[in-house]
Amino acid sequence: MTAQTHAEAQGGGPETGQHNPGTAPGGKSTDGGPAGRFGNLFGGSAGQILGLVIALLVLITIGVATAGADRFATFDNMMTILRMASVIGVISIGMTFVITAGGIDLSVGAVLALASVWATTVATQQMAADFHWIVMVSTALMVGAGAGLINGLLIAYGRLAPFIATLAMMAAARGLAELISDKRTQVVTERGLIDFFGGKVLGVPVLVVIFVLVAAGGWVLLNRTTFGRRTLAVGGNPEAARLAGINVRRHTTILYVVLGLACGLAAVMLMARTTAGTSTHGGLYELDAIAAVVIGGTLLSGGRGTIVGTVFGVLIFSTLTNVFVLNNLDTSSQAVAKGLIIVAAVLLQQRVAARGSTP
């Protein structure tokens, strides 16, 4: 193993233009003072994070100006925005890892629906009534992990393109959810689950607390562990990562299982919020999650990822939706606005990448 290969595996390799935050190839610091340290702290460039903060503040200003401070700038409305962001936010954290490694998953919404349906069947809820509502949580997590495992095995060992493998899972999971539920809404009868996940901690909804904990755990995992460095390496240069001793296939499989677990947890959160499990849950969640990750600054080509950026991406879309709702604008206008934001974000990414590759 050469020193260059080992460096590629740890930092993403020269092909991606990504190396360990704060260090140049020669080992010299590139922090660039407080701005550089700010970017390194949050797992992304200072400019990217600052741009996301500005975008969010602009949306908040628009919300106050159009909906009124008495409707928009209230604690209850802020909690509503965060509660709306929590479910898709958990999925987006998992999606960040997969996209950072150069993958994609189109099945997250369908897997969420399948997990919610399986966890709310009569048999599962009867077991929960006899034992504890944790049975429903465990069921949803196992269904999500199982779907993620299948995706990972097909992609890593079956050599299927991530787009094709997860597209097949999207169709299969949604269809299985419809078969199990007979296309009917299954009401959650276990009050313990609803009371726990629908409760509050110091005035903050439990769903929001879960999102914060998942985001914090994801940040530590991506930025402060060997697992995170390997994820960046696999996304930056899979062959270099393999030569450095990383089991790329196994790592890829684990990443999809992690995302599946995130879908299972999100299913439980959505079940508690809607008090139901249904095959229609999670519609277009895959697009929302991918959009939030891309808006946050994670490269679709892999090799660079930022959890903090993803969180801001989720908050931007959630705030945008809230502004539209408060102003009684239809969902079609929301979709157009989201599309424009996604295109602008991708164009900005390409411009930054081109500038970074220029000698």
C-alpha positions as CSV (number, residue, x, y, z in Angstrom):
1,M,0.0,0.0,0.0
2,T,1.4,3.4,-1.0
3,A,1.3,6.5,1.1
4,Q,-0.7,8.2,-1.7
5,T,-3.3,5.4,-1.7
6,H,-3.7,5.5,2.0
7,A,-4.2,9.3,1.8
8,E,-6.9,8.8,-0.8
9,A,-8.7,6.3,1.3
10,Q,-8.7,8.6,4.3
11,G,-9.7,11.8,2.5
12,G,-11.4,11.0,-0.8
13,G,-8.4,10.9,-3.2
14,P,-7.0,13.5,-5.6
15,E,-9.6,12.7,-8.2
16,T,-12.4,14.3,-6.1
17,G,-10.4,17.3,-5.1
18,Q,-11.3,16.5,-1.5
19,H,-8.9,16.0,1.4
20,N,-9.0,16.1,5.1
21,P,-10.5,19.4,6.3
22,G,-7.9,22.0,7.3
23,T,-4.9,20.2,5.6
24,A,-3.3,20.6,2.2
25,P,-1.7,17.6,0.4
26,G,1.6,18.7,1.8
27,G,0.3,18.6,5.4
28,K,0.0,22.3,5.8
29,S,-3.0,23.9,7.4
30,T,-5.5,25.5,5.1
31,D,-7.9,26.7,7.8
32,G,-7.6,30.3,6.6
33,G,-8.3,31.7,10.0
34,P,-11.7,31.8,11.7
35,A,-13.7,31.2,8.5
36,G,-11.8,28.1,7.7
37,R,-12.2,26.7,11.2
38,F,-15.9,27.5,11.1
39,G,-16.3,25.5,7.9
40,N,-14.2,22.6,9.3
41,L,-16.3,22.5,12.5
42,F,-19.5,22.0,10.6
43,G,-18.1,19.5,8.1
44,G,-18.3,21.8,5.0
45,S,-16.9,25.0,3.6
46,A,-17.7,28.2,5.5
47,G,-19.1,29.7,2.3
48,Q,-21.6,26.9,1.8
49,I,-22.8,26.9,5.4
50,L,-23.1,30.7,5.4
51,G,-25.0,30.7,2.2
52,L,-27.5,28.2,3.7
53,V,-27.9,30.3,6.8
54,I,-28.6,33.4,4.6
55,A,-31.1,31.5,2.5
56,L,-33.0,30.4,5.6
57,L,-33.0,33.9,7.0
58,V,-34.3,35.3,3.7
59,L,-37.2,32.7,3.9
60,I,-37.9,33.7,7.5
61,T,-38.0,37.3,6.5
62,I,-40.4,36.6,3.6
63,G,-42.6,34.6,6.0
64,V,-42.8,37.4,8.5
65,A,-43.5,40.0,5.7
66,T,-46.2,38.0,4.0
67,A,-47.9,36.0,6.7
68,G,-47.3,38.5,9.5
69,A,-45.1,38.2,12.6
70,D,-48.1,37.2,14.8
71,R,-48.7,34.1,12.6
72,F,-45.2,33.2,11.4
73,A,-42.8,34.3,14.1
74,T,-44.3,32.5,17.0
75,F,-42.9,29.6,19.1
76,D,-45.8,27.3,18.1
77,N,-45.2,27.9,14.4
78,M,-41.4,27.4,14.8
79,M,-42.2,24.0,16.5
80,T,-44.6,23.2,13.6
81,I,-41.8,23.8,11.1
82,L,-39.4,21.6,13.1
83,R,-42.0,18.9,13.5
84,M,-42.7,18.9,9.8
85,A,-38.9,18.7,9.2
86,S,-38.2,15.9,11.6
87,V,-39.5,12.9,9.6
88,I,-37.9,13.8,6.3
89,G,-34.9,15.1,8.2
90,V,-34.2,11.6,9.7
91,I,-34.3,10.1,6.3
92,S,-32.1,12.8,4.8
93,I,-29.4,12.1,7.4
94,G,-29.3,8.5,6.2
95,M,-29.4,9.6,2.6
96,T,-26.4,11.9,3.2
97,F,-24.2,8.8,3.9
98,V,-25.4,6.9,0.8
99,I,-24.9,9.9,-1.5
100,T,-21.5,10.7,0.1
101,A,-20.4,7.2,-0.8
102,G,-21.5,7.8,-4.4
103,G,-24.9,6.0,-4.2
104,I,-28.5,6.9,-4.4
105,D,-31.8,5.5,-3.0
106,L,-35.1,6.0,-4.6
107,S,-37.0,3.6,-2.4
108,V,-37.0,5.5,1.0
109,G,-40.6,6.6,0.7
110,A,-41.9,3.2,-0.2
111,V,-39.8,1.5,2.5
112,L,-41.2,4.0,5.0
113,A,-44.7,3.1,3.9
114,L,-44.0,-0.7,4.1
115,A,-42.5,-0.3,7.6
116,S,-45.5,1.7,8.8
117,V,-48.0,-0.8,7.4
118,W,-46.1,-3.9,8.8
119,A,-45.8,-2.2,12.2
120,T,-49.5,-1.5,12.4
121,T,-51.0,-4.8,11.4
122,V,-53.4,-6.4,13.8
123,A,-50.9,-9.1,14.7
124,T,-48.1,-6.6,15.4
125,Q,-50.4,-4.3,17.5
126,Q,-51.7,-7.3,19.4
127,M,-48.2,-8.3,20.3
128,A,-47.5,-4.7,21.3
129,A,-50.6,-4.7,23.5
130,D,-49.5,-8.0,25.2
131,F,-45.9,-6.9,25.7
132,H,-45.0,-3.3,24.9
133,W,-45.3,-0.8,22.1
134,I,-41.5,-1.2,21.5
135,V,-42.6,-4.2,19.4
136,M,-44.0,-1.9,16.8
137,V,-40.9,0.2,16.8
138,S,-38.7,-2.9,16.5
139,T,-40.8,-4.2,13.6
140,A,-40.5,-0.9,11.7
141,L,-36.8,-0.8,12.2
142,M,-36.3,-4.4,11.1
143,V,-38.4,-3.9,8.0
144,G,-36.4,-0.8,7.1
145,A,-33.1,-2.5,7.8
146,G,-34.2,-5.6,5.8
147,A,-35.1,-3.5,2.8
148,G,-31.8,-1.6,3.1
149,L,-29.9,-4.9,3.3
150,I,-31.5,-6.1,0.1
151,N,-30.6,-2.8,-1.6
152,G,-27.1,-3.0,-0.4
153,L,-26.6,-6.6,-1.5
154,L,-28.0,-6.0,-4.9
155,I,-25.8,-3.0,-5.4
156,A,-22.6,-4.1,-3.8
157,Y,-22.6,-7.8,-4.6
158,G,-25.1,-8.0,-7.5
159,R,-23.4,-5.2,-9.3
160,L,-26.7,-3.5,-10.0
161,A,-26.7,0.3,-10.5
162,P,-28.1,2.0,-7.4
163,F,-30.7,3.7,-9.5
164,I,-32.0,0.4,-10.9
165,A,-31.8,-1.6,-7.6
166,T,-33.6,1.1,-5.5
167,L,-36.1,1.8,-8.2
168,A,-37.1,-1.9,-8.1
169,M,-37.3,-1.8,-4.3
170,M,-39.5,1.3,-4.6
171,A,-42.0,-0.5,-6.7
172,A,-41.8,-3.8,-4.7
173,A,-42.1,-2.2,-1.3
174,R,-45.0,0.0,-2.2
175,G,-46.8,-2.9,-3.8
176,L,-46.1,-5.2,-0.8
177,A,-47.4,-2.4,1.5
178,E,-50.7,-2.3,-0.5
179,L,-51.0,-6.1,-0.4
180,I,-50.5,-6.2,3.4
181,S,-52.9,-3.4,4.1
182,D,-55.3,-4.2,1.3
183,K,-54.9,-0.5,0.5
184,R,-56.6,0.5,3.7
185,T,-55.5,2.8,6.4
186,Q,-54.5,0.9,9.6
187,V,-55.2,2.9,12.7
188,V,-52.6,2.9,15.5
189,T,-54.5,1.6,18.6
190,E,-51.5,1.4,21.0
191,R,-51.8,4.7,22.9
192,G,-48.4,4.3,24.5
193,L,-46.6,4.8,21.2
194,I,-48.7,7.8,20.3
195,D,-48.3,9.4,23.8
196,F,-44.5,8.8,23.8
197,F,-43.7,10.1,20.3
198,G,-46.4,12.7,20.5
199,G,-45.1,14.1,23.8
200,K,-42.7,17.0,24.6
201,V,-39.4,17.4,26.4
202,L,-39.1,20.9,28.0
203,G,-41.7,22.2,25.6
204,V,-40.0,20.7,22.5
205,P,-41.8,17.9,20.6
206,V,-40.2,14.5,21.0
207,L,-40.1,14.2,17.2
208,V,-37.9,17.2,17.0
209,V,-35.6,15.9,19.8
210,I,-35.2,12.6,17.8
211,F,-34.3,14.6,14.7
212,V,-31.7,16.6,16.6
213,L,-30.2,13.4,18.2
214,V,-30.0,11.6,14.8
215,A,-28.4,14.7,13.2
216,A,-25.9,14.9,16.0
217,G,-25.1,11.2,15.8
218,G,-24.8,11.4,12.1
219,W,-22.4,14.4,12.3
220,V,-20.1,12.5,14.7
221,L,-20.3,9.3,12.6
222,L,-19.3,11.1,9.4
223,N,-16.8,13.6,10.7
224,R,-15.2,12.0,13.7
225,T,-15.0,8.2,13.0
226,T,-13.2,5.8,10.8
227,F,-16.6,4.8,9.4
228,G,-17.1,8.4,8.2
229,R,-13.6,8.6,6.6
230,R,-14.2,5.3,4.8
231,T,-17.5,6.6,3.5
232,L,-15.8,9.6,2.1
233,A,-13.1,7.4,0.6
234,V,-15.6,5.0,-1.1
235,G,-17.4,8.0,-2.6
236,G,-14.3,9.8,-3.7
237,N,-12.4,6.8,-5.3
238,P,-13.7,3.3,-4.7
239,E,-10.7,1.6,-6.3
240,A,-8.2,3.5,-4.2
241,A,-10.3,2.7,-1.1
242,R,-10.2,-1.0,-2.0
243,L,-6.4,-0.9,-2.5
244,A,-6.1,0.8,0.9
245,G,-7.8,-2.2,2.5
246,I,-11.3,-1.0,2.8
247,N,-14.0,-3.7,2.1
248,V,-15.9,-1.5,-0.3
249,R,-18.8,-4.0,-0.9
250,R,-19.4,-4.6,2.8
251,H,-19.2,-0.8,3.6
252,T,-21.7,0.0,0.8
253,T,-24.1,-2.7,2.1
254,I,-23.8,-1.2,5.6
255,L,-24.6,2.3,4.4
256,Y,-27.9,1.1,2.8
257,V,-28.8,-0.7,6.0
258,V,-28.2,2.5,7.9
259,L,-30.5,4.3,5.5
260,G,-33.1,1.6,5.9
261,L,-32.9,2.0,9.7
262,A,-33.5,5.7,9.2
263,C,-36.6,4.9,7.1
264,G,-37.9,2.6,9.8
265,L,-37.4,5.2,12.5
266,A,-39.1,7.8,10.3
267,A,-42.0,5.4,9.8
268,V,-42.5,5.2,13.6
269,M,-42.4,9.0,13.8
270,L,-44.9,9.4,11.0
271,M,-47.2,6.7,12.6
272,A,-47.2,8.6,15.8
273,R,-47.9,11.9,14.1
274,T,-50.7,10.6,11.9
275,T,-51.9,7.8,14.2
276,A,-52.0,5.5,11.2
277,G,-50.0,3.2,9.0
278,T,-50.8,3.3,5.3
279,S,-49.3,2.4,1.9
280,T,-49.6,6.0,0.9
281,H,-47.1,7.2,3.5
282,G,-43.9,8.7,2.2
283,G,-45.0,9.8,-1.2
284,L,-42.1,11.6,-3.0
285,Y,-40.0,11.5,0.2
286,E,-37.1,10.2,-1.9
287,L,-37.1,13.4,-3.9
288,D,-37.4,15.6,-0.8
289,A,-34.6,13.8,0.9
290,I,-32.3,13.9,-2.1
291,A,-33.1,17.6,-2.7
292,A,-32.3,18.4,1.0
293,V,-29.0,16.6,0.8
294,V,-28.0,18.3,-2.5
295,I,-29.1,21.7,-1.3
296,G,-27.0,21.2,1.8
297,G,-23.8,20.8,-0.3
298,T,-23.3,17.0,-0.5
299,L,-22.0,16.1,-3.9
300,L,-24.2,13.8,-6.0
301,S,-21.1,12.2,-7.4
302,G,-19.8,11.3,-4.0
303,G,-16.7,12.1,-2.0
304,R,-18.0,15.0,0.0
305,G,-20.9,15.1,2.5
306,T,-22.1,17.5,5.2
307,I,-24.7,16.6,7.8
308,V,-25.1,20.3,8.9
309,G,-25.7,21.3,5.3
310,T,-28.4,18.6,5.1
311,V,-30.1,19.8,8.2
312,F,-30.2,23.3,6.8
313,G,-31.5,21.9,3.5
314,V,-34.4,20.2,5.3
315,L,-35.1,23.4,7.3
316,I,-35.2,25.5,4.1
317,F,-37.7,23.2,2.4
318,S,-39.8,22.9,5.6
319,T,-39.8,26.7,6.1
320,L,-40.7,27.2,2.4
321,T,-43.7,24.8,2.8
322,N,-44.8,26.6,5.9
323,V,-44.7,30.0,4.2
324,F,-46.8,28.7,1.3
325,V,-49.3,27.2,3.6
326,L,-49.7,30.3,5.7
327,N,-50.2,32.3,2.5
328,N,-52.8,29.8,1.2
329,L,-50.8,29.0,-1.9
330,D,-51.4,25.7,-3.6
331,T,-49.1,22.7,-3.7
332,S,-48.3,23.2,-7.4
333,S,-46.6,26.5,-6.6
334,Q,-44.6,24.8,-3.9
335,A,-43.5,22.1,-6.3
336,V,-42.3,24.8,-8.8
337,A,-40.4,26.6,-6.1
338,K,-38.7,23.4,-4.9
339,G,-37.7,22.6,-8.5
340,L,-36.2,26.0,-9.0
341,I,-34.2,25.7,-5.8
342,I,-32.9,22.3,-6.7
343,V,-31.7,23.4,-10.1
344,A,-30.1,26.5,-8.6
345,A,-28.3,24.4,-6.0
346,V,-27.0,21.9,-8.6
347,L,-25.8,24.7,-10.9
348,L,-24.0,26.3,-7.9
349,Q,-22.4,23.0,-7.0
350,Q,-21.1,22.6,-10.6
351,R,-19.7,26.1,-10.6
352,V,-17.9,25.6,-7.3
353,A,-16.5,22.2,-8.4
354,A,-15.3,23.8,-11.7
355,R,-13.7,26.6,-9.8
356,G,-12.0,24.2,-7.4
357,S,-10.6,22.1,-10.3
358,T,-9.1,25.2,-12.0
359,P,-5.3,25.4,-11.3
